[in-house]
Structures are given as structure tokens and as C-alpha cells.
Amino acid sequence: MAAVQVVQGFSNINRAIMYISAILAPAQAVAGIGHTGISNLGFLAYNYYTQVVWFRAVRDRELHSLALVVVHANTTLSFAYLGGIFSGNRVMAVLLALGAMGVMGLNCATAWISWKTGQEEGYGSWQFFFFGWRTLTQGWHKFIMVWQISNTLEAFGLSLLCFIMAVRTLLRSPEKNKKAFKWWHRGPAILVGGAFMALVLCPYIVWIELLVRRNRIMSETDWVAVYVFAGQVALFLLPDFGKCWRRMKKDDGDEATDEKKYYTFRSALGMPDRNKD
């Protein structure tokens, strides 16, 4: 089988950073909780850019057999997007939650367009792995429709969760939003959370890579996506400058007292802490 050239943005480099971005989701969540800056804005920007690339490729029918990947991506990556909605800043938390809801909505639209217009050309030729190698047929096309319906319900539920978390952020006091994880918690979050996400994403990653190699997909690197991802990592690593500035201007010991308190995931969800001071 001859190699098939698809639209740029799906090269080995682009796929690798897409996987890494999703694996970093738990660390993004920890970095965002209590952070009054824009640590998670890069995460949202990268995911938005990636989904716009997918949408345009699906709309223009330039994905070839990668059109089968969209439904699988919705099942897996929607949960990763939740890692980017945490913030100690009320305005930023609401914007991040609305942004995550928008990405999920764009995912659903892309997947439905892909299912309706982008898969029929692959009947009898596109191959994918499902307990052995399968060839796309009309029957498998209907199976993907059922899968996509479940994805739509999943996206609706997660969007509702984003909305609830944004509302709870608005209802929390600004003082409570300032309590945060320590900056050095990001390292363990990258290791532990990354290992967990890698385990969760492993079937998804292997499935895509098998499909790419079986159908001999070739794509040029989208360097804009690489630069946006670099921006995501840079913002993720930045300290909370607003909190540092307030600490420098603080004359009494209130700030030091607050810094000894830890902001938990229960608090991020608006739930009362089990152990109160």
C-alpha cells in the first residue's frame, strides 16, 4: 500500500505532544488550584488550537483513516480537559471552565461531521484494530454512531460539571481561593499523575499508532502547534507572581499563616474540608 499524505498537524511530533499534553492534565490541575495567575491558560489554548485543526481537517475531508480517531479521542481526552479548569482566580476559573466546555462542544461537532461525511470513502479499505484487524464497513460505521452517541452524553455531563465547578468558584470567598498547594507539589503531580494518565491513555495511544502505521499515514509537522505547546509548558511552570507580590507587600504574619494551609481538591469542588482548623 502506498503512503497516504494527510493535512499537516498529524506528524510523529504533533501526535507526541498531543499525548504529552493529555498526560500533564493532573499536574495542570494541581498547578491551577489556588493559582491566581494564568497557569492553565496555555493548556486551554493548546487544546483549542488542536481541536480547530481537527475540525478543519474533518470539514475538508483531509484526514483519510484518521477520521476514525476522532470518536476515540472524545472518549479519552474529554476527562483530560478537566485538568485545565482549576484556578484560584474567580474570573480565570470561569473563563477556563467555559473554555473547556467550548472544547468539548467542538469535539462533538467534529466527531459528528467526521461520522456523517468523512468515513464512507473508507468502506472496504481503511483498517483499524479491534480485537484483531478490522476493515471499515457500513456495519462498523453504525457501531461508531452508537459510540458517538455515548460520547455526546459524556461531553454533556462533563460540561455540566465544568459549569458547576465554575459556579462554586464564584461562591467561594477570595480569601479561600488564595490558599494553595505548594509550588513543589507540581513535581510529584507530574510523576504520579503523569504515570496514571499514561496508563489510562495507553490503549488510546497504541490504537492510534497502530492505525497510522497500518494505513501508512504521512503528515507534515504543524510547528504552530509545537510553539503553542511550548507556551503551555512555560505558563505551567511560571510561579504565581500575584501571590509573590502580595507576600512582599505583606507586613504582618497573616500571609505566613495562610501559606501553612493546604487547598484540597474537595475545596476546589466547593465541598467542605473534612479537617478544619
C-alpha positions as CSV (number, residue, x, y, z in Angstrom):
1,M,0.0,0.0,0.0
2,A,1.3,3.4,-0.9
3,A,1.8,6.1,1.7
4,V,-1.2,8.4,2.2
5,Q,-0.4,12.1,2.8
6,V,-2.9,13.9,5.0
7,V,-3.2,17.5,6.1
8,Q,-0.3,18.8,8.3
9,G,-0.6,18.6,12.0
10,F,-0.6,14.8,12.5
11,S,3.1,14.1,12.2
12,N,5.0,12.0,14.8
13,I,6.0,15.2,16.6
14,N,2.4,16.6,16.7
15,R,1.0,13.3,17.9
16,A,3.7,13.0,20.6
17,I,3.0,16.5,22.1
18,M,-0.8,15.8,21.9
19,Y,-0.2,12.7,24.1
20,I,2.2,14.6,26.5
21,S,-0.4,17.4,26.9
22,A,-3.0,15.0,28.0
23,I,-0.6,13.2,30.3
24,L,0.2,16.5,32.0
25,A,-3.5,17.1,32.9
26,P,-3.3,16.0,36.6
27,A,-0.2,18.2,37.0
28,Q,-2.1,21.1,35.3
29,A,-4.9,20.6,37.8
30,V,-2.6,20.7,40.8
31,A,-0.8,23.8,39.4
32,G,-4.0,25.6,38.8
33,I,-5.7,25.1,42.2
34,G,-5.2,28.3,44.2
35,H,-3.1,29.8,41.5
36,T,-4.2,33.4,40.9
37,G,-2.3,33.7,37.6
38,I,-2.8,32.1,34.2
39,S,-1.0,28.8,34.6
40,N,-3.8,26.8,32.9
41,L,-4.4,29.3,30.0
42,G,-1.7,27.6,27.9
43,F,-3.4,24.2,28.4
44,L,-6.7,25.6,27.1
45,A,-5.0,27.4,24.2
46,Y,-3.2,24.3,23.0
47,N,-6.4,22.1,23.2
48,Y,-8.4,24.7,21.4
49,Y,-5.8,25.0,18.6
50,T,-5.6,21.2,18.3
51,Q,-9.4,20.9,18.0
52,V,-9.6,23.6,15.4
53,V,-7.0,21.7,13.4
54,W,-9.1,18.6,13.7
55,F,-12.3,20.4,12.8
56,R,-10.8,21.9,9.6
57,A,-9.3,18.6,8.6
58,V,-12.6,16.8,9.1
59,R,-14.6,19.5,7.3
60,D,-12.3,19.5,4.3
61,R,-12.1,15.6,4.3
62,E,-8.3,15.6,4.6
63,L,-7.9,13.0,7.4
64,H,-8.2,9.8,5.5
65,S,-8.4,6.9,8.0
66,L,-7.6,9.3,10.9
67,A,-11.3,10.2,10.7
68,L,-11.8,7.1,12.8
69,V,-9.7,8.5,15.6
70,V,-12.0,11.4,16.4
71,V,-14.6,9.3,18.3
72,H,-11.9,7.6,20.3
73,A,-10.3,10.9,21.2
74,N,-13.6,12.2,22.5
75,T,-13.9,9.3,24.9
76,T,-10.5,9.7,26.3
77,L,-9.4,13.3,26.1
78,S,-12.7,14.9,27.5
79,F,-11.6,13.8,31.0
80,A,-8.2,15.3,30.5
81,Y,-9.7,18.7,29.7
82,L,-11.0,18.9,33.3
83,G,-7.4,19.3,34.5
84,G,-7.3,22.7,33.0
85,I,-10.2,24.4,34.7
86,F,-8.7,24.9,38.2
87,S,-7.7,28.3,39.3
88,G,-7.6,30.4,42.4
89,N,-8.7,33.4,40.4
90,R,-12.5,33.7,40.1
91,V,-12.5,35.3,36.7
92,M,-9.9,32.9,35.3
93,A,-11.7,29.9,36.7
94,V,-14.9,30.9,35.0
95,L,-13.1,31.6,31.7
96,L,-11.3,28.2,31.9
97,A,-14.5,26.3,32.6
98,L,-16.3,28.0,29.7
99,G,-13.3,27.3,27.5
100,A,-13.3,23.6,28.5
101,M,-17.0,23.4,27.7
102,G,-16.3,25.0,24.3
103,V,-13.6,22.5,23.5
104,M,-15.9,19.6,24.4
105,G,-18.6,21.1,22.2
106,L,-16.2,21.5,19.3
107,N,-15.1,17.9,19.8
108,C,-18.6,16.6,19.5
109,A,-19.3,18.7,16.4
110,T,-16.0,17.4,14.8
111,A,-16.9,13.8,15.6
112,W,-20.4,14.0,14.2
113,I,-19.2,15.7,11.0
114,S,-16.5,13.1,10.7
115,W,-19.0,10.3,11.1
116,K,-21.5,11.8,8.6
117,T,-19.2,12.9,5.8
118,G,-15.7,11.6,6.3
119,Q,-15.9,7.8,6.7
120,E,-17.9,6.4,3.8
121,E,-14.9,6.8,1.4
122,G,-13.1,4.3,3.6
123,Y,-15.5,1.4,3.3
124,G,-13.6,-1.7,2.4
125,S,-10.1,-0.2,2.6
126,W,-9.5,1.6,6.0
127,Q,-8.2,-0.8,8.6
128,F,-8.3,-0.5,12.4
129,F,-7.5,-2.7,15.4
130,F,-10.4,-4.1,17.4
131,F,-9.6,-7.5,18.9
132,G,-7.8,-8.1,15.6
133,W,-7.5,-6.1,12.4
134,R,-10.9,-5.0,11.0
135,T,-11.9,-3.2,7.8
136,L,-14.3,-0.4,7.9
137,T,-17.8,-1.4,6.6
138,Q,-21.3,0.0,6.9
139,G,-21.8,-2.2,9.9
140,W,-18.8,-0.8,11.7
141,H,-20.0,2.7,10.7
142,K,-23.2,2.1,12.6
143,F,-21.3,0.8,15.6
144,I,-19.3,4.1,15.6
145,M,-22.6,6.0,15.6
146,V,-23.6,4.3,18.9
147,W,-20.2,5.0,20.3
148,Q,-20.5,8.7,19.3
149,I,-23.9,9.0,21.0
150,S,-22.3,7.8,24.2
151,N,-19.6,10.4,23.7
152,T,-22.1,13.1,23.3
153,L,-23.8,12.2,26.6
154,E,-20.3,12.1,28.3
155,A,-19.4,15.5,26.9
156,F,-22.8,16.9,28.2
157,G,-22.2,15.5,31.7
158,L,-18.6,16.8,31.8
159,S,-19.7,20.2,30.5
160,L,-22.3,20.4,33.3
161,L,-19.6,19.5,35.8
162,C,-17.4,22.4,34.4
163,F,-20.4,24.8,34.9
164,I,-21.0,23.6,38.5
165,M,-17.3,24.0,39.4
166,A,-17.2,27.5,37.9
167,V,-20.3,28.5,39.9
168,R,-18.8,27.1,43.1
169,T,-15.6,29.1,42.4
170,L,-17.7,32.2,42.2
171,L,-19.4,31.4,45.5
172,R,-16.1,30.8,47.4
173,S,-14.5,33.7,49.2
174,P,-11.4,35.3,47.7
175,E,-9.5,34.5,50.9
176,K,-10.3,30.8,50.4
177,N,-9.2,30.9,46.8
178,K,-5.8,32.2,47.8
179,K,-4.9,29.1,49.8
180,A,-2.9,26.8,47.5
181,F,-0.8,23.8,47.0
182,K,2.9,24.4,47.4
183,W,4.8,25.1,44.2
184,W,6.9,22.0,44.7
185,H,3.8,19.8,44.5
186,R,4.0,20.1,40.7
187,G,6.9,17.6,40.6
188,P,5.1,14.7,42.3
189,A,1.9,15.6,40.3
190,I,3.9,15.3,37.1
191,L,5.3,11.9,38.1
192,V,2.3,10.3,39.9
193,G,-0.4,11.9,37.8
194,G,1.6,11.5,34.6
195,A,2.1,7.8,35.3
196,F,-1.7,7.4,36.0
197,M,-2.7,9.3,32.8
198,A,-0.1,7.4,30.8
199,L,-1.7,4.1,32.0
200,V,-5.2,5.4,31.1
201,L,-4.2,6.8,27.7
202,C,-2.0,3.8,26.8
203,P,-4.8,1.9,24.8
204,Y,-5.7,5.2,23.0
205,I,-2.1,5.9,22.1
206,V,-1.4,2.4,20.9
207,W,-4.6,2.3,18.9
208,I,-3.8,5.5,17.0
209,E,-0.2,4.5,16.3
210,L,-1.3,1.1,15.0
211,L,-3.9,2.7,12.7
212,V,-1.3,5.2,11.4
213,R,1.1,2.5,10.5
214,R,-1.4,0.1,9.1
215,N,-2.8,2.7,6.8
216,R,0.6,4.3,6.1
217,I,-0.5,7.8,7.1
218,M,2.0,10.6,6.5
219,S,1.7,14.2,7.6
220,E,3.9,17.3,7.8
221,T,4.6,18.9,11.2
222,D,2.5,21.8,12.3
223,W,5.1,23.9,14.0
224,V,2.5,26.4,15.3
225,A,1.1,23.6,17.4
226,V,4.6,22.9,18.7
227,Y,5.1,26.6,19.7
228,V,1.6,26.7,21.4
229,F,2.5,23.6,23.4
230,A,5.8,25.2,24.4
231,G,3.7,28.1,25.6
232,Q,1.5,25.7,27.6
233,V,4.6,24.3,29.4
234,A,6.0,27.7,30.0
235,L,2.8,29.0,31.6
236,F,2.5,25.8,33.6
237,L,6.0,26.3,35.1
238,L,5.6,30.0,35.9
239,P,5.2,30.9,39.6
240,D,2.2,32.8,41.0
241,F,3.6,36.3,40.6
242,G,0.5,37.9,42.1
243,K,0.9,35.9,45.3
244,C,4.6,36.6,45.4
245,W,3.9,40.4,45.1
246,R,1.3,40.3,47.9
247,R,3.7,38.4,50.1
248,M,6.4,41.0,49.5
249,K,4.0,43.8,50.5
250,K,2.6,42.0,53.5
251,D,3.9,43.3,56.8
252,D,2.0,41.2,59.3
253,G,2.0,37.4,59.7
254,D,-1.3,36.6,58.1
255,E,0.1,35.5,54.8
256,A,2.5,33.1,56.5
257,T,-0.4,31.6,58.4
258,D,-2.3,31.1,55.2
259,E,0.7,29.5,53.5
260,K,0.6,26.7,56.0
261,K,-2.8,25.8,55.0
262,Y,-3.4,23.4,52.1
263,Y,-6.1,23.8,49.4
264,T,-7.6,20.4,48.7
265,F,-9.5,19.0,45.7
266,R,-12.6,18.9,47.9
267,S,-12.3,22.7,48.3
268,A,-11.8,23.0,44.6
269,L,-15.1,21.2,44.1
270,G,-16.8,23.5,46.6
271,M,-17.1,20.8,49.2
272,P,-16.3,21.4,52.9
273,D,-13.0,20.1,54.1
274,R,-13.1,17.2,56.5
275,N,-10.5,18.6,58.8
276,K,-10.9,22.3,59.5
277,D,-8.6,24.3,61.6
